[in-house]
Amino acid sequence: MLVENVNLADPPPAQALVAVRERFPHLPAEYFEYLAQHNGGEGPLGIQPGWFQLWPAERVAEYNDGYGLPEFLPGFSAIG
């Protein structure tokens, strides 16, 4: 789906959304509402760095672990 030059992915598999909710229950409800409709996305920003990317539900835990957030930034989570 393309909205104003933003590529939005189709909704995630239900199992992936449940896994993100269970692993990251502290994230805002609005994020989960967005994720239920668009499984990540990317597009231009009007400010620096000029581009945004939201990770698909299936990759949020993998990327948080891969970037070492639990070890180096305990209590923080990344979504893109």
Secondary structure, 3 states (H helix, E strand, C coil): CEECCEEECCCCCHHHHHHHHHHCCCCCHHHHHHHHHCCCEEEECCCCCCEEEECCHHHHHHHHHHCCHHHHCCCCCCCC
